[in-house]
Amino acid sequence: MADTIKYLKKLEPYVSPHKVDVIDKVLSNRTRKITVVLEDIYHAQNASAVLRTCECMGLQDVYVAENKNTFEVNPRVVQGSSKWITLHKFSKSELDNPIFSCIEGLRSAGYHICATSPSADAIDIAELQLSEKMAFVFGTELTGISDEVAGASDEFVRLPMYGFTDSYNLSVSVALVLQEIVKKYKTIFHDWQLSKKEQEALRLEWYRKIVRRSDLILELED
C-alpha cells in the first residue's frame, strides 16, 4: 500500500484535475461483489458489447471461459471500456475444463453461482434472493449454458419474455440482468464498494494507462 501511494503521488501531477475527479467518481461506484461469467462466446461483437455493459454498470471483473471458441474483442464496439475492467480468461490451452475451473474458483471465493437459463426450474430474475457475492453465468449464443455449468450452478434465473421469440441477444440479456441486480444489490448491502486498498491499486493501474511514459516517471528518484 505504501508503494502504491508513493507511485500515485508521482503520477498524479500528470493527470488533469478533471480526469482525477472522473476517476474518483468511477471508483466510488465500482464493485467486485457482482460479476459476469461468459462461456464460450464466439461473436466478437456480442463479447465486446457485454464488456461495455459491465463497465458501464460498475463491475470491475468479467470472467471468460474459452473451450471451443476464442474470446475476441471488437475495438469499435467496446469503445475503450475493456481497458478499465479486469478480464480473467480461462483457456482450453491451459486447463482441461476452463468453465469448471472458473466456476470453482469463484465458488471458493464465496460467490453464489447463478446460470441464466430458460429451463422450467429457473426463477424470474426479479424474484432472485441476493447473496453477498453473485456471479452470473451466460452461455454461448446458440445453445446457452453447457451441461458443466448446469451441474455446477447454485441456481438458475430467467428473464421475462412476452413475444414469440424465445431468447434475447446475449448483450441485452447481460444488460437486463445487471439493471435488475445492481440497483437492488446496492439497496440491500452497504459494503458493495471496493476497499480503500482496492481503489488505490486500481487508481494506480488507471493512472499508468493515462500518463504517457509512466514507467519512466515511476523510475525517477525522489
C-alpha positions as CSV (number, residue, x, y, z in Angstrom):
1,M,0.0,0.0,0.0
2,A,2.9,2.4,0.9
3,D,4.4,1.9,-2.6
4,T,1.1,2.4,-4.2
5,I,0.6,5.8,-2.5
6,K,4.2,6.7,-3.4
7,Y,3.6,5.9,-7.1
8,L,0.3,7.7,-7.1
9,K,2.0,10.9,-5.9
10,K,4.5,10.7,-8.7
11,L,1.9,10.3,-11.4
12,E,-1.0,12.5,-10.2
13,P,0.7,15.7,-11.3
14,Y,0.4,14.4,-14.9
15,V,-3.3,13.7,-14.6
16,S,-5.7,16.6,-15.2
17,P,-7.9,17.6,-12.3
18,H,-10.9,16.7,-14.5
19,K,-9.7,13.2,-15.0
20,V,-8.9,12.8,-11.3
21,D,-12.5,13.8,-10.5
22,V,-13.9,11.3,-13.1
23,I,-11.7,8.5,-11.7
24,D,-12.8,9.4,-8.1
25,K,-16.5,9.1,-9.2
26,V,-15.9,5.8,-11.1
27,L,-14.0,4.2,-8.2
28,S,-16.8,5.1,-5.8
29,N,-19.2,3.1,-7.9
30,R,-17.0,0.1,-8.7
31,T,-17.8,-3.3,-7.2
32,R,-16.4,-6.8,-7.2
33,K,-19.3,-8.3,-5.3
34,I,-21.2,-8.8,-8.6
35,T,-19.5,-10.4,-11.7
36,V,-20.3,-11.9,-15.0
37,V,-19.0,-15.1,-16.5
38,L,-19.1,-15.7,-20.3
39,E,-18.9,-19.3,-21.5
40,D,-17.5,-20.0,-25.0
41,I,-18.8,-16.7,-26.6
42,Y,-17.8,-16.7,-30.3
43,H,-19.3,-13.4,-31.7
44,A,-16.7,-10.6,-31.1
45,Q,-19.5,-8.0,-31.3
46,N,-21.5,-9.7,-28.6
47,A,-18.5,-10.2,-26.4
48,S,-17.4,-6.5,-26.8
49,A,-20.9,-5.3,-26.1
50,V,-21.0,-7.3,-22.8
51,L,-17.7,-5.8,-21.7
52,R,-19.0,-2.3,-22.4
53,T,-22.2,-3.0,-20.4
54,C,-20.4,-4.5,-17.5
55,E,-18.0,-1.5,-17.3
56,C,-20.9,1.0,-17.5
57,M,-22.7,-0.8,-14.7
58,G,-19.7,-0.6,-12.4
59,L,-18.5,-4.2,-12.5
60,Q,-14.7,-4.5,-12.2
61,D,-14.3,-8.2,-13.1
62,V,-15.5,-10.2,-16.0
63,Y,-14.6,-13.9,-16.4
64,V,-14.3,-15.7,-19.7
65,A,-14.1,-19.4,-20.2
66,E,-12.8,-20.5,-23.6
67,N,-13.4,-24.1,-24.7
68,K,-14.2,-24.4,-28.4
69,N,-14.2,-20.7,-29.1
70,T,-11.6,-17.9,-28.5
71,F,-12.9,-14.8,-26.9
72,E,-12.2,-11.7,-29.1
73,V,-12.8,-8.0,-28.6
74,N,-14.1,-5.7,-31.3
75,P,-12.5,-2.3,-30.6
76,R,-15.2,-0.4,-32.5
77,V,-17.9,-1.9,-30.2
78,V,-16.0,-1.9,-26.9
79,Q,-15.2,1.8,-27.2
80,G,-12.2,1.5,-24.8
81,S,-14.2,0.0,-22.0
82,S,-12.0,-3.1,-21.8
83,K,-9.0,-1.1,-20.5
84,W,-10.9,-0.1,-17.4
85,I,-12.1,-3.6,-16.3
86,T,-10.2,-6.7,-15.1
87,L,-10.7,-9.6,-17.6
88,H,-10.0,-13.1,-16.3
89,K,-9.5,-15.7,-19.0
90,F,-9.7,-19.5,-18.6
91,S,-8.4,-21.1,-21.7
92,K,-8.5,-24.7,-23.1
93,S,-4.9,-24.4,-23.9
94,E,-4.1,-24.1,-20.2
95,L,-6.9,-26.0,-18.5
96,D,-8.7,-29.3,-19.1
97,N,-12.1,-27.8,-18.2
98,P,-12.0,-24.0,-18.3
99,I,-15.5,-23.3,-17.3
100,F,-15.4,-25.7,-14.4
101,S,-12.1,-24.2,-13.2
102,C,-13.6,-20.7,-13.4
103,I,-16.8,-21.6,-11.5
104,E,-15.0,-23.5,-8.8
105,G,-12.6,-20.6,-8.3
106,L,-15.5,-18.2,-7.9
107,R,-17.3,-20.5,-5.6
108,S,-14.2,-20.9,-3.4
109,A,-14.0,-17.0,-3.3
110,G,-17.6,-17.0,-1.9
111,Y,-19.7,-16.3,-5.0
112,H,-23.2,-17.7,-5.4
113,I,-23.3,-19.1,-8.9
114,C,-26.4,-18.2,-11.0
115,A,-26.8,-19.5,-14.5
116,T,-29.1,-17.8,-17.0
117,S,-31.4,-20.4,-18.5
118,P,-35.0,-20.7,-19.9
119,S,-35.5,-24.0,-18.1
120,A,-38.7,-24.7,-16.2
121,D,-36.9,-24.7,-12.8
122,A,-35.3,-21.3,-13.4
123,I,-36.8,-18.4,-11.3
124,D,-37.6,-15.0,-12.6
125,I,-34.7,-12.6,-12.2
126,A,-36.8,-10.2,-10.2
127,E,-37.5,-13.0,-7.6
128,L,-33.9,-13.9,-7.0
129,Q,-32.7,-13.7,-3.4
130,L,-29.4,-11.9,-3.5
131,S,-26.3,-13.2,-1.7
132,E,-23.3,-11.1,-0.6
133,K,-21.3,-12.1,-3.7
134,M,-23.1,-13.0,-7.0
135,A,-21.7,-14.5,-10.3
136,F,-24.0,-14.7,-13.3
137,V,-23.1,-17.2,-16.0
138,F,-24.1,-16.6,-19.6
139,G,-23.7,-19.4,-22.2
140,T,-22.8,-19.4,-25.8
141,E,-25.0,-17.6,-28.2
142,L,-26.6,-20.6,-29.9
143,T,-27.0,-23.2,-27.3
144,G,-26.8,-21.4,-24.0
145,I,-25.1,-22.8,-20.9
146,S,-23.2,-26.1,-21.1
147,D,-24.0,-29.3,-19.0
148,E,-21.0,-28.4,-16.9
149,V,-22.4,-25.1,-16.0
150,A,-25.9,-26.6,-15.3
151,G,-24.4,-29.1,-13.0
152,A,-22.1,-26.7,-11.1
153,S,-24.6,-23.8,-10.7
154,D,-26.3,-23.0,-7.4
155,E,-29.4,-21.5,-9.1
156,F,-31.0,-20.8,-12.4
157,V,-32.5,-17.5,-13.4
158,R,-34.5,-16.4,-16.4
159,L,-35.6,-13.1,-18.0
160,P,-39.3,-12.4,-18.6
161,M,-40.2,-12.5,-22.3
162,Y,-43.6,-11.7,-23.8
163,G,-43.2,-12.3,-27.5
164,F,-42.8,-15.2,-29.9
165,T,-39.0,-15.2,-29.8
166,D,-37.6,-17.4,-27.0
167,S,-34.4,-15.6,-26.2
168,Y,-32.7,-12.2,-26.0
169,N,-29.4,-11.2,-27.7
170,L,-26.5,-12.0,-25.3
171,S,-25.5,-8.4,-24.6
172,V,-29.2,-7.5,-24.0
173,S,-29.5,-10.4,-21.5
174,V,-26.5,-9.2,-19.6
175,A,-27.8,-5.6,-19.5
176,L,-31.2,-6.7,-18.3
177,V,-29.8,-8.9,-15.6
178,L,-27.4,-6.2,-14.3
179,Q,-30.1,-3.5,-14.5
180,E,-32.2,-5.6,-12.2
181,I,-29.5,-6.8,-9.9
182,V,-27.1,-3.9,-9.4
183,K,-29.7,-1.4,-8.2
184,K,-31.3,-3.9,-5.9
185,Y,-28.0,-5.1,-4.5
186,K,-27.0,-1.6,-3.5
187,T,-30.2,-1.1,-1.5
188,I,-29.6,-4.4,0.4
189,F,-25.9,-4.5,1.0
190,H,-23.9,-1.5,2.3
191,D,-20.4,-2.8,1.7
192,W,-20.7,-3.3,-2.1
193,Q,-17.9,-0.9,-2.9
194,L,-14.2,-1.7,-3.4
195,S,-12.0,-1.5,-0.3
196,K,-9.7,1.5,0.0
197,K,-6.7,-0.7,-0.9
198,E,-8.5,-2.0,-4.0
199,Q,-9.5,1.5,-5.0
200,E,-5.9,2.8,-4.7
201,A,-4.5,-0.2,-6.6
202,L,-7.0,0.4,-9.5
203,R,-6.3,4.2,-9.4
204,L,-2.6,3.4,-9.9
205,E,-3.4,1.0,-12.7
206,W,-5.5,3.6,-14.5
207,Y,-3.0,6.4,-14.0
208,R,-0.4,4.3,-15.6
209,K,-2.7,3.9,-18.6
210,I,-3.4,7.6,-18.8
211,V,0.0,9.0,-18.3
212,R,2.4,8.8,-21.2
213,R,5.7,7.1,-20.4
214,S,4.5,6.4,-16.8
215,D,7.1,3.7,-16.3
216,L,9.9,6.2,-16.8
217,I,8.3,8.6,-14.4
218,L,8.0,6.0,-11.7
219,E,11.7,5.0,-12.2
220,L,12.8,8.6,-11.4
221,E,14.4,9.0,-8.0
222,D,12.5,11.1,-5.4
